[in-house]
Amino acid sequence: MNIEVSRLHTTLRGEERIKRNLSLETNDVVAWCKEAVTTFSTDQSRVERRGKNWYVDCDDFLLTINAHSHTIITAHPRRPVV
């Protein structure tokens, strides 16, 4: 895995999008995402690189991170399997 957690960052719009998509109430979205990446990326089966992005499967949500710039692009909640 080549995700360097210390390099993770996002844009203002990215921060707003992540907060909205995951219904977060934290003021520090980047720190929250860094914690999620640190927790879930220890299991390599949860991290996948497709093209220019990393996808980190965090159980209830999926984080999308640009592999080159380490920009956290978005996060989407997982839909329950029925």
N, C-alpha and C positions, 0 to 999 in steps of 0.2 A: 504494500500500500504506500502511495506517495502523497497522501494528504498531510500537509504540514499544518497542524492545528494552529500554531502560532501565527501563520500567515492568513488565516481565515478572516474575511471582512465582508461587508455588504454595502450596498448603496442605501440612501434614505428611502427610495422607493422599494427596494428589496426588503428593507426592515419593515416597512408598512405592510407589504404583501405577506410576509411570513407571519407577522402578528395577526393579520386578518384571517389568513388561511387556517392557522392553527388555534385561533382564538386565545392568543397569549396575552397575559397582562403584565409581563415583565418589561422593564425599561431598557434592559440590556440584551437585545436579541442575539447579538454576536456571541456574548458569553454563554447564553443559553444554548446556542447551536454548537459552540465549541465543546461544551459539556456532553451534548448528545453524540457528537462525532467521536469524542474520546471514549465514551462508554460503549458505543456500538461498533466502532471500527476495529476493536480488538479481535472480533470474529470476522475473518476475511470473507466469509460467505455472505456477509452483510454489505460488502462494498463492491461495487461494480463500475468499471470504466467503460463507457460507451461513447466513442468519438471524443469530443472535446470536454465531456462532463463526467464527473464522478456522481454516483447515486449511492446514498447511504440509507439502508433499510433500518429504520429505528422503531420497529414493531408497529406503533400506531401512526407513524408518518414516514414520509420519504423526503430526504434532503437532496437537492440538486446543487452541485458545486462545480464551478468552472475549473478544469484540471490545470490550466496554465496560470491563471491569475489568482486562484483560490478564492474567488468571489462566491459567496453563498447566493445563489440565484433565486431559489424558491424552496418552499416546503409544501407538501400536500398531505392531508390526512389520508389514512388508509380506510377504505370502505370495508365494513364488516362483511365477511363471507357468510352467505346464508345457505 
